[in-house]
Amino acid sequence: MGETPNNSKKMMWTTLATMAFSIVWSFGNVVNGFIYFDGTKVIFSWIIIFLLFFIPYALMVGELGSVFKDSEGGVASWINATIGPKWAYYAGWTFWAVHVVYISSKGTTGLRGMAWGIFGNTKWYDSLPTAWTQLATLAVFLFFCWVASRGIPVIKTLSTIAGTSMFIMSILFIIMMFAAPMINPHASFNSINWNWQNFMPDFNTKYFTSLSILVFAIGGAEKISPYVNKLKKPAKNFPKAMLGLAGMVMISAILGTIALALMFDPKVVNGNLNEYISNGPYIAFQKLGEYYGVGGLFLYIYAWCNVIGQFSALVISIDAPLRMLLGGKEAKDFIPKKLLKVNKHGAYINGIWMIVILSGGIIALQAVMPDAQTVMAQLVKLNSIVMPMRYLWVFIAYLALRKQHEKFHNGTDNYQMTKHQWLAYTAGIWGLAVTVACCLMGMYSNDPFTLCLNIATPVVLFLLGLIMPTIRRKQEEKMS
């Protein structure tokens, strides 16, 4: 895994596939798919999304990572090299802006995990007035903004430990759930109807407006782009790694869905949608503990791992994307100077204040929701609409790269997804179109407030990104 050209130091494709799996996939993705797509009916959709979206997306990321192997800024660097610095700023802004919603959801998720970890249920927490739970969420959010401003490094270590343990528990859940009927045959398990109709989705409004959940679930492959050229024979082994990753994720999704189907009746889930969106993983681990006769042991382990993971992710999501935006050379000429201010701890203090206003505003707005479960369900959907918008820049960068194919690939041994330009363009345009369509369809809601929030959030963040260069230009004009 070192930097040297010595092949013995290079990474095996199986190592990269496993690393990518731990980055991209989580148990929550399996649960959300099961809940939103009527149980086992999600399996068909998982297979289609992997074959037609995830594999091409991952292979495009591999080609970009291979060509721009020395770029540390990720997608913003790719855009800078292929289109130019101003577009690189917009890409960097998008990658930062989508975290505004993500940040506002981490406090909510962390507090819910604490309720499960302390009480073994959320009856008391969910009975509180929404204004109280949102006030508590706001207090947690502000505390961790302060932590981020102090540059405390221990959080990253905690996040790694929590993330690893959550990943292990997700795999163990599937294994232990399939073993449960043999260990405790007298427990109550649901019988699965194996006919084709039970696995074929209902292509209705709910289906199409929920597709963003699946697109959101399989994102994140761009994080592995720096490792493409650390593989032995990248051109041959990177596609193997990505196909291996897709295979592992597909097997996890399918087996995880079947494991959940042994526990939950989709009709019951649909009748209590917000309850399962908010608490699905906890209920699953609680039932698993009952099957094994250990009470709430698995539930409590999962809950506290999740609490540490959520609060660690909150700090890192406040700090890391902000550093990528404000510290990257691609964006510095387009950001107002006040936002570039660094405190004595090396944190972008005015950038953190901007996060306080935007993410804090979303937290405060949700105080009008009827209960904490509705808030949680709303945030899951809002994240699925906003977060995939960052993938658009991956497809734009890829199309720009292939348009300048001779400049970047001529006489090089860089990995290429395909040598056929028409196929490369088709894949890039397809990925762009699918992402846009899923994000737009995901905005639909029967609830007027949720619909307004789903539309207004990306629009406000987009407009704010457009305003920033104008403010910087006026600052430059005043100084000249």
RARA-V416674 format. One record per residue. N is the residue number from 0. RES is the residue in one letter. PSI is psi in whole degrees, -180 to 180 (NA if undefined). BURIAL is 1 if it has 16 or more other ideal C-beta (glycine too) atoms within 10 Angstrom, else 0. Layout:
n=N res=RES psi=PSI burial=BURIAL
n=N res=RES psi=PSI burial=BURIAL
This chain:
n=0 res=M psi=10 burial=0
n=1 res=G psi=-178 burial=0
n=2 res=E psi=-16 burial=0
n=3 res=T psi=153 burial=0
n=4 res=P psi=-9 burial=0
n=5 res=N psi=121 burial=0
n=6 res=N psi=-27 burial=0
n=7 res=S psi=-21 burial=0
n=8 res=K psi=-8 burial=0
n=9 res=K psi=161 burial=1
n=10 res=M psi=142 burial=1
n=11 res=M psi=151 burial=0
n=12 res=W psi=-29 burial=1
n=13 res=T psi=-34 burial=0
n=14 res=T psi=-45 burial=0
n=15 res=L psi=-40 burial=1
n=16 res=A psi=-43 burial=1
n=17 res=T psi=-42 burial=0
n=18 res=M psi=-46 burial=1
n=19 res=A psi=-38 burial=1
n=20 res=F psi=-43 burial=1
n=21 res=S psi=-26 burial=1
n=22 res=I psi=-45 burial=1
n=23 res=V psi=-39 burial=1
n=24 res=W psi=150 burial=1
n=25 res=S psi=161 burial=1
n=26 res=F psi=-33 burial=1
n=27 res=G psi=-33 burial=1
n=28 res=N psi=-41 burial=1
n=29 res=V psi=-46 burial=1
n=30 res=V psi=-46 burial=1
n=31 res=N psi=-41 burial=1
n=32 res=G psi=-44 burial=1
n=33 res=F psi=-43 burial=1
n=34 res=I psi=-48 burial=1
n=35 res=Y psi=-22 burial=1
n=36 res=F psi=34 burial=1
n=37 res=D psi=55 burial=1
n=38 res=G psi=-125 burial=1
n=39 res=T psi=-12 burial=1
n=40 res=K psi=-14 burial=1
n=41 res=V psi=-22 burial=1
n=42 res=I psi=-45 burial=1
n=43 res=F psi=-45 burial=0
n=44 res=S psi=-39 burial=1
n=45 res=W psi=-47 burial=1
n=46 res=I psi=-45 burial=0
n=47 res=I psi=-44 burial=0
n=48 res=I psi=-34 burial=1
n=49 res=F psi=-47 burial=1
n=50 res=L psi=-43 burial=0
n=51 res=L psi=-13 burial=0
n=52 res=F psi=-55 burial=1
n=53 res=F psi=-47 burial=1
n=54 res=I psi=-49 burial=1
n=55 res=P psi=-41 burial=1
n=56 res=Y psi=-47 burial=1
n=57 res=A psi=-38 burial=1
n=58 res=L psi=-35 burial=1
n=59 res=M psi=-43 burial=1
n=60 res=V psi=-41 burial=1
n=61 res=G psi=-43 burial=1
n=62 res=E psi=-44 burial=1
n=63 res=L psi=-43 burial=1
n=64 res=G psi=-34 burial=1
n=65 res=S psi=-44 burial=1
n=66 res=V psi=-44 burial=1
n=67 res=F psi=54 burial=1
n=68 res=K psi=-21 burial=1
n=69 res=D psi=2 burial=0
n=70 res=S psi=129 burial=1
n=71 res=E psi=-10 burial=0
n=72 res=G psi=5 burial=1
n=73 res=G psi=-135 burial=1
n=74 res=V psi=-40 burial=1
n=75 res=A psi=-39 burial=1
n=76 res=S psi=-39 burial=1
n=77 res=W psi=-44 burial=1
n=78 res=I psi=-41 burial=1
n=79 res=N psi=-42 burial=1
n=80 res=A psi=-31 burial=1
n=81 res=T psi=-30 burial=1
n=82 res=I psi=-43 burial=1
n=83 res=G psi=168 burial=0
n=84 res=P psi=-37 burial=1
n=85 res=K psi=-41 burial=0
n=86 res=W psi=-32 burial=1
n=87 res=A psi=-37 burial=1
n=88 res=Y psi=-46 burial=1
n=89 res=Y psi=-38 burial=1
n=90 res=A psi=-46 burial=1
n=91 res=G psi=-40 burial=1
n=92 res=W psi=-44 burial=1
n=93 res=T psi=-45 burial=1
n=94 res=F psi=-31 burial=1
n=95 res=W psi=-47 burial=1
n=96 res=A psi=-37 burial=1
n=97 res=V psi=-20 burial=1
n=98 res=H psi=-11 burial=1
n=99 res=V psi=-46 burial=1
n=100 res=V psi=-44 burial=1
n=101 res=Y psi=-45 burial=1
n=102 res=I psi=-43 burial=1
n=103 res=S psi=-21 burial=1
n=104 res=S psi=-21 burial=1
n=105 res=K psi=-40 burial=1
n=106 res=G psi=-43 burial=1
n=107 res=T psi=-47 burial=1
n=108 res=T psi=-40 burial=1
n=109 res=G psi=-43 burial=1
n=110 res=L psi=-38 burial=1
n=111 res=R psi=-40 burial=1
n=112 res=G psi=-39 burial=1
n=113 res=M psi=-41 burial=1
n=114 res=A psi=-44 burial=1
n=115 res=W psi=-40 burial=1
n=116 res=G psi=-27 burial=1
n=117 res=I psi=-49 burial=0
n=118 res=F psi=-16 burial=0
n=119 res=G psi=7 burial=0
n=120 res=N psi=178 burial=1
n=121 res=T psi=23 burial=1
n=122 res=K psi=-47 burial=0
n=123 res=W psi=-44 burial=0
n=124 res=Y psi=-44 burial=1
n=125 res=D psi=-17 burial=1
n=126 res=S psi=-13 burial=0
n=127 res=L psi=150 burial=1
n=128 res=P psi=143 burial=0
n=129 res=T psi=-36 burial=1
n=130 res=A psi=-37 burial=0
n=131 res=W psi=-46 burial=0
n=132 res=T psi=-36 burial=1
n=133 res=Q psi=-32 burial=1
n=134 res=L psi=-41 burial=0
n=135 res=A psi=-41 burial=1
n=136 res=T psi=-42 burial=1
n=137 res=L psi=-41 burial=1
n=138 res=A psi=-44 burial=0
n=139 res=V psi=-46 burial=1
n=140 res=F psi=-47 burial=1
n=141 res=L psi=-38 burial=0
n=142 res=F psi=-45 burial=0
n=143 res=F psi=-24 burial=1
n=144 res=C psi=-40 burial=1
n=145 res=W psi=-43 burial=0
n=146 res=V psi=-45 burial=1
n=147 res=A psi=-36 burial=1
n=148 res=S psi=-19 burial=1
n=149 res=R psi=-6 burial=0
n=150 res=G psi=39 burial=0
n=151 res=I psi=118 burial=0
n=152 res=P psi=-18 burial=0
n=153 res=V psi=-24 burial=0
n=154 res=I psi=-39 burial=1
n=155 res=K psi=-37 burial=0
n=156 res=T psi=-45 burial=0
n=157 res=L psi=-41 burial=0
n=158 res=S psi=-42 burial=1
n=159 res=T psi=-45 burial=0
n=160 res=I psi=-47 burial=0
n=161 res=A psi=-42 burial=1
n=162 res=G psi=-42 burial=1
n=163 res=T psi=-44 burial=0
n=164 res=S psi=-37 burial=1
n=165 res=M psi=-41 burial=1
n=166 res=F psi=-45 burial=1
n=167 res=I psi=-42 burial=0
n=168 res=M psi=-34 burial=1
n=169 res=S psi=-43 burial=1
n=170 res=I psi=-44 burial=1
n=171 res=L psi=-35 burial=0
n=172 res=F psi=-48 burial=1
n=173 res=I psi=-47 burial=1
n=174 res=I psi=-48 burial=0
n=175 res=M psi=-31 burial=1
n=176 res=M psi=-37 burial=1
n=177 res=F psi=-26 burial=0
n=178 res=A psi=-22 burial=0
n=179 res=A psi=-45 burial=1
n=180 res=P psi=-27 burial=0
n=181 res=M psi=-36 burial=0
n=182 res=I psi=-38 burial=0
n=183 res=N psi=74 burial=0
n=184 res=P psi=-16 burial=0
n=185 res=H psi=-5 burial=0
n=186 res=A psi=162 burial=0
n=187 res=S psi=110 burial=0
n=188 res=F psi=146 burial=1
n=189 res=N psi=145 burial=0
n=190 res=S psi=138 burial=0
n=191 res=I psi=130 burial=0
n=192 res=N psi=115 burial=0
n=193 res=W psi=14 burial=0
n=194 res=N psi=161 burial=0
n=195 res=W psi=-37 burial=0
n=196 res=Q psi=-32 burial=0
n=197 res=N psi=-11 burial=0
n=198 res=F psi=-4 burial=1
n=199 res=M psi=125 burial=0
n=200 res=P psi=160 burial=1
n=201 res=D psi=112 burial=0
n=202 res=F psi=74 burial=0
n=203 res=N psi=-172 burial=0
n=204 res=T psi=-43 burial=0
n=205 res=K psi=-40 burial=0
n=206 res=Y psi=-53 burial=1
n=207 res=F psi=-32 burial=0
n=208 res=T psi=-5 burial=1
n=209 res=S psi=-4 burial=1
n=210 res=L psi=-28 burial=1
n=211 res=S psi=-27 burial=1
n=212 res=I psi=-42 burial=1
n=213 res=L psi=-40 burial=1
n=214 res=V psi=-42 burial=1
n=215 res=F psi=-39 burial=1
n=216 res=A psi=-34 burial=1
n=217 res=I psi=10 burial=1
n=218 res=G psi=171 burial=1
n=219 res=G psi=-3 burial=1
n=220 res=A psi=-22 burial=1
n=221 res=E psi=-18 burial=1
n=222 res=K psi=-18 burial=0
n=223 res=I psi=0 burial=1
n=224 res=S psi=-34 burial=1
n=225 res=P psi=-14 burial=0
n=226 res=Y psi=-2 burial=1
n=227 res=V psi=-49 burial=1
n=228 res=N psi=3 burial=1
n=229 res=K psi=2 burial=1
n=230 res=L psi=154 burial=1
n=231 res=K psi=127 burial=0
n=232 res=K psi=70 burial=0
n=233 res=P psi=-43 burial=1
n=234 res=A psi=-34 burial=0
n=235 res=K psi=-39 burial=0
n=236 res=N psi=-23 burial=1
n=237 res=F psi=-46 burial=1
n=238 res=P psi=-36 burial=1
n=239 res=K psi=-44 burial=1
n=240 res=A psi=-43 burial=1
n=241 res=M psi=-38 burial=1
n=242 res=L psi=-37 burial=0
n=243 res=G psi=-43 burial=1
n=244 res=L psi=-49 burial=1
n=245 res=A psi=-39 burial=1
n=246 res=G psi=-45 burial=0
n=247 res=M psi=-43 burial=1
n=248 res=V psi=-42 burial=1
n=249 res=M psi=-44 burial=1
n=250 res=I psi=-43 burial=0
n=251 res=S psi=-44 burial=1
n=252 res=A psi=-45 burial=1
n=253 res=I psi=-51 burial=1
n=254 res=L psi=-38 burial=1
n=255 res=G psi=-40 burial=1
n=256 res=T psi=-44 burial=1
n=257 res=I psi=-40 burial=1
n=258 res=A psi=-43 burial=1
n=259 res=L psi=-35 burial=1
n=260 res=A psi=-28 burial=1
n=261 res=L psi=-22 burial=1
n=262 res=M psi=-44 burial=1
n=263 res=F psi=139 burial=1
n=264 res=D psi=121 burial=0
n=265 res=P psi=-31 burial=1
n=266 res=K psi=-38 burial=0
n=267 res=V psi=-41 burial=0
n=268 res=V psi=-47 burial=1
n=269 res=N psi=-29 burial=0
n=270 res=G psi=-16 burial=0
n=271 res=N psi=55 burial=0
n=272 res=L psi=-49 burial=0
n=273 res=N psi=-36 burial=1
n=274 res=E psi=-45 burial=1
n=275 res=Y psi=-32 burial=1
n=276 res=I psi=-41 burial=1
n=277 res=S psi=-38 burial=1
n=278 res=N psi=4 burial=1
n=279 res=G psi=-53 burial=1
n=280 res=P psi=-38 burial=1
n=281 res=Y psi=-43 burial=1
n=282 res=I psi=-38 burial=1
n=283 res=A psi=-47 burial=1
n=284 res=F psi=-31 burial=1
n=285 res=Q psi=-45 burial=1
n=286 res=K psi=-39 burial=1
n=287 res=L psi=-41 burial=1
n=288 res=G psi=-38 burial=1
n=289 res=E psi=-41 burial=1
n=290 res=Y psi=-35 burial=1
n=291 res=Y psi=2 burial=1
n=292 res=G psi=27 burial=0
n=293 res=V psi=17 burial=0
n=294 res=G psi=-131 burial=0
n=295 res=G psi=17 burial=1
n=296 res=L psi=-53 burial=0
n=297 res=F psi=-38 burial=1
n=298 res=L psi=-49 burial=1
n=299 res=Y psi=-39 burial=1
n=300 res=I psi=-47 burial=0
n=301 res=Y psi=-44 burial=1
n=302 res=A psi=-48 burial=1
n=303 res=W psi=-32 burial=1
n=304 res=C psi=-41 burial=1
n=305 res=N psi=-40 burial=1
n=306 res=V psi=-50 burial=1
n=307 res=I psi=-44 burial=1
n=308 res=G psi=-43 burial=1
n=309 res=Q psi=-46 burial=1
n=310 res=F psi=-33 burial=1
n=311 res=S psi=-44 burial=1
n=312 res=A psi=-33 burial=1
n=313 res=L psi=-50 burial=1
n=314 res=V psi=-47 burial=1
n=315 res=I psi=-36 burial=1
n=316 res=S psi=-25 burial=1
n=317 res=I psi=-42 burial=1
n=318 res=D psi=-55 burial=1
n=319 res=A psi=-52 burial=0
n=320 res=P psi=-33 burial=1
n=321 res=L psi=-42 burial=1
n=322 res=R psi=-38 burial=0
n=323 res=M psi=-39 burial=1
n=324 res=L psi=-54 burial=1
n=325 res=L psi=-24 burial=1
n=326 res=G psi=-15 burial=1
n=327 res=G psi=138 burial=1
n=328 res=K psi=-21 burial=0
n=329 res=E psi=-26 burial=1
n=330 res=A psi=-16 burial=1
n=331 res=K psi=-31 burial=1
n=332 res=D psi=-5 burial=0
n=333 res=F psi=1 burial=1
n=334 res=I psi=134 burial=1
n=335 res=P psi=140 burial=1
n=336 res=K psi=-33 burial=0
n=337 res=K psi=-32 burial=0
n=338 res=L psi=-18 burial=1
n=339 res=L psi=0 burial=0
n=340 res=K psi=132 burial=0
n=341 res=V psi=135 burial=0
n=342 res=N psi=-177 burial=0
n=343 res=K psi=-16 burial=0
n=344 res=H psi=2 burial=0
n=345 res=G psi=13 burial=0
n=346 res=A psi=145 burial=1
n=347 res=Y psi=89 burial=1
n=348 res=I psi=-41 burial=1
n=349 res=N psi=-29 burial=1
n=350 res=G psi=-40 burial=1
n=351 res=I psi=-38 burial=1
n=352 res=W psi=-36 burial=1
n=353 res=M psi=-39 burial=1
n=354 res=I psi=-41 burial=1
n=355 res=V psi=-45 burial=1
n=356 res=I psi=-47 burial=0
n=357 res=L psi=-54 burial=1
n=358 res=S psi=-40 burial=1
n=359 res=G psi=-35 burial=1
n=360 res=G psi=-41 burial=0
n=361 res=I psi=-44 burial=1
n=362 res=I psi=-45 burial=1
n=363 res=A psi=-42 burial=0
n=364 res=L psi=-34 burial=1
n=365 res=Q psi=0 burial=1
n=366 res=A psi=-17 burial=1
n=367 res=V psi=-8 burial=0
n=368 res=M psi=153 burial=1
n=369 res=P psi=-31 burial=0
n=370 res=D psi=172 burial=1
n=371 res=A psi=-31 burial=1
n=372 res=Q psi=-39 burial=1
n=373 res=T psi=-40 burial=1
n=374 res=V psi=-46 burial=1
n=375 res=M psi=-46 burial=1
n=376 res=A psi=-40 burial=1
n=377 res=Q psi=-41 burial=1
n=378 res=L psi=-38 burial=1
n=379 res=V psi=-46 burial=1
n=380 res=K psi=-43 burial=1
n=381 res=L psi=-40 burial=1
n=382 res=N psi=-40 burial=1
n=383 res=S psi=-22 burial=1
n=384 res=I psi=-44 burial=1
n=385 res=V psi=-46 burial=1
n=386 res=M psi=-41 burial=1
n=387 res=P psi=-14 burial=1
n=388 res=M psi=-25 burial=1
n=389 res=R psi=-26 burial=1
n=390 res=Y psi=-23 burial=1
n=391 res=L psi=-38 burial=1
n=392 res=W psi=-27 burial=1
n=393 res=V psi=-46 burial=1
n=394 res=F psi=-39 burial=1
n=395 res=I psi=-44 burial=1
n=396 res=A psi=-40 burial=1
n=397 res=Y psi=-44 burial=1
n=398 res=L psi=-40 burial=1
n=399 res=A psi=-38 burial=1
n=400 res=L psi=-47 burial=1
n=401 res=R psi=-27 burial=1
n=402 res=K psi=-31 burial=1
n=403 res=Q psi=39 burial=0
n=404 res=H psi=-45 burial=0
n=405 res=E psi=-35 burial=0
n=406 res=K psi=-42 burial=0
n=407 res=F psi=-25 burial=1
n=408 res=H psi=-15 burial=1
n=409 res=N psi=119 burial=0
n=410 res=G psi=17 burial=0
n=411 res=T psi=164 burial=0
n=412 res=D psi=26 burial=0
n=413 res=N psi=149 burial=1
n=414 res=Y psi=139 burial=1
n=415 res=Q psi=136 burial=1
n=416 res=M psi=-43 burial=1
n=417 res=T psi=152 burial=0
n=418 res=K psi=-12 burial=0
n=419 res=H psi=116 burial=0
n=420 res=Q psi=-41 burial=0
n=421 res=W psi=-37 burial=0
n=422 res=L psi=-38 burial=0
n=423 res=A psi=-45 burial=1
n=424 res=Y psi=-42 burial=0
n=425 res=T psi=-46 burial=0
n=426 res=A psi=-42 burial=1
n=427 res=G psi=-46 burial=1
n=428 res=I psi=-39 burial=0
n=429 res=W psi=-48 burial=0
n=430 res=G psi=-41 burial=1
n=431 res=L psi=-47 burial=1
n=432 res=A psi=-43 burial=0
n=433 res=V psi=-44 burial=1
n=434 res=T psi=-47 burial=1
n=435 res=V psi=-47 burial=0
n=436 res=A psi=-45 burial=0
n=437 res=C psi=-40 burial=1
n=438 res=C psi=-43 burial=1
n=439 res=L psi=-45 burial=0
n=440 res=M psi=-34 burial=1
n=441 res=G psi=-20 burial=1
n=442 res=M psi=-23 burial=1
n=443 res=Y psi=137 burial=1
n=444 res=S psi=147 burial=1
n=445 res=N psi=-24 burial=0
n=446 res=D psi=122 burial=0
n=447 res=P psi=-40 burial=0
n=448 res=F psi=-45 burial=0
n=449 res=T psi=-42 burial=1
n=450 res=L psi=-46 burial=0
n=451 res=C psi=-43 burial=0
n=452 res=L psi=-41 burial=1
n=453 res=N psi=-34 burial=1
n=454 res=I psi=-46 burial=0
n=455 res=A psi=-37 burial=0
n=456 res=T psi=-56 burial=1
n=457 res=P psi=-33 burial=1
n=458 res=V psi=-46 burial=0
n=459 res=V psi=-45 burial=0
n=460 res=L psi=-37 burial=1
n=461 res=F psi=-47 burial=0
n=462 res=L psi=-38 burial=0
n=463 res=L psi=-40 burial=0
n=464 res=G psi=-34 burial=1
n=465 res=L psi=-33 burial=0
n=466 res=I psi=-35 burial=0
n=467 res=M psi=-49 burial=1
n=468 res=P psi=-33 burial=1
n=469 res=T psi=-44 burial=0
n=470 res=I psi=-44 burial=0
n=471 res=R psi=-40 burial=1
n=472 res=R psi=-41 burial=0
n=473 res=K psi=-35 burial=0
n=474 res=Q psi=-40 burial=0
n=475 res=E psi=-39 burial=0
n=476 res=E psi=-38 burial=0
n=477 res=K psi=-35 burial=0
n=478 res=M psi=-24 burial=0
n=479 res=S psi=NA burial=0
